[in-house]
């Protein structure tokens, strides 16, 4: 049980986003949740803050405000989806309820 949790904690949240049409490359955002308990709302909030910072940094190269907004929305949505799946997995494995 502890080995599985350790592996889950060390894992990285990854979101691969399709960029707005005017941008050529895809972005990849990696956010660590190492040392955090995804069944704890305070720790989930920390991961969400990390996601926000990583998304903002990844989308800084967008030429227009609308492209930046689309980039940020796409990356955030995908990263939050991964976070929610991992929180559910952690909750299922530990027998606790997911924080969000």
C-alpha positions as CSV (number, residue, x, y, z in Angstrom):
1,X,0.0,0.0,0.0
2,X,2.7,2.5,0.9
3,X,4.7,1.6,-2.2
4,X,1.8,2.5,-4.4
5,X,1.2,5.8,-2.6
6,X,4.9,6.7,-2.9
7,X,4.8,6.0,-6.6
8,X,1.6,8.1,-6.9
9,X,3.1,11.0,-5.0
10,X,6.3,11.0,-7.0
11,X,4.3,11.0,-10.3
12,X,4.0,14.2,-12.2
13,X,0.8,15.9,-13.3
14,X,1.0,16.3,-17.0
15,X,-1.2,18.1,-19.4
16,X,-0.6,18.3,-23.1
17,X,-2.6,21.0,-24.7
18,X,-3.5,21.7,-28.3
19,X,-2.4,25.3,-28.8
20,X,-4.5,28.0,-30.4
21,X,-4.5,27.8,-34.2
22,X,-2.1,30.8,-34.6
23,X,0.6,29.1,-32.5
24,X,2.9,26.5,-34.0
25,X,3.9,24.3,-31.1
26,X,2.1,22.3,-28.5
27,X,2.8,23.0,-24.8
28,X,3.5,20.5,-22.0
29,X,3.1,21.5,-18.4
30,X,4.5,19.4,-15.6
31,X,3.6,20.0,-12.0
32,X,4.9,18.0,-9.1
33,X,2.7,16.9,-6.2
34,X,5.5,15.1,-4.4
35,X,5.0,15.2,-0.7
36,X,1.4,16.3,-0.9
37,X,-1.7,14.3,0.0
38,X,-4.3,14.6,-2.7
39,X,-7.1,13.7,-0.3
40,X,-6.3,16.8,1.8
41,X,-8.0,20.0,0.5
42,X,-5.1,22.2,1.6
43,X,-2.6,20.1,-0.4
44,X,-4.9,20.1,-3.4
45,X,-4.9,23.9,-3.2
46,X,-1.1,24.0,-3.3
47,X,-1.1,21.8,-6.4
48,X,-3.7,24.1,-8.0
49,X,-1.4,27.1,-7.3
50,X,1.5,25.3,-8.9
51,X,-0.7,24.5,-11.9
52,X,-1.7,28.2,-12.3
53,X,1.9,29.3,-12.2
54,X,3.1,26.6,-14.7
55,X,0.2,27.4,-17.1
56,X,0.9,31.1,-16.9
57,X,4.6,30.5,-17.6
58,X,3.9,28.1,-20.5
59,X,1.5,30.5,-22.2
60,X,3.7,33.7,-22.0
61,X,4.9,33.3,-25.6
62,X,1.4,33.7,-27.0
63,X,1.5,36.7,-29.3
64,X,-2.1,38.0,-28.6
65,X,-4.2,38.2,-25.5
66,X,-6.8,36.0,-27.0
67,X,-4.2,33.3,-27.9
68,X,-2.8,33.5,-24.3
69,X,-6.3,33.2,-22.8
70,X,-7.1,30.2,-25.0
71,X,-3.7,28.6,-24.2
72,X,-4.2,29.1,-20.4
73,X,-7.8,27.8,-20.5
74,X,-6.8,24.7,-22.4
75,X,-3.8,23.9,-20.2
76,X,-5.6,24.6,-17.0
77,X,-8.6,22.4,-17.9
78,X,-6.4,19.5,-18.9
79,X,-4.2,19.8,-15.8
80,X,-7.2,20.0,-13.5
81,X,-8.6,16.9,-15.1
82,X,-5.4,15.0,-14.4
83,X,-5.4,16.4,-10.8
84,X,-9.0,15.3,-10.2
85,X,-8.3,11.8,-11.6
86,X,-5.2,11.5,-9.3
87,X,-7.2,12.8,-6.3
88,X,-9.9,10.2,-6.9
89,X,-7.3,7.4,-7.3
90,X,-5.6,8.5,-4.0
91,X,-9.0,8.7,-2.3
92,X,-10.0,5.2,-3.6
93,X,-6.7,3.7,-2.6
94,X,-6.6,5.2,0.9
95,X,-10.4,4.8,1.5
96,X,-10.9,8.5,2.0
97,X,-13.1,10.9,0.1
98,X,-11.5,13.1,-2.6
99,X,-11.2,16.7,-1.6
100,X,-12.7,18.1,-4.8
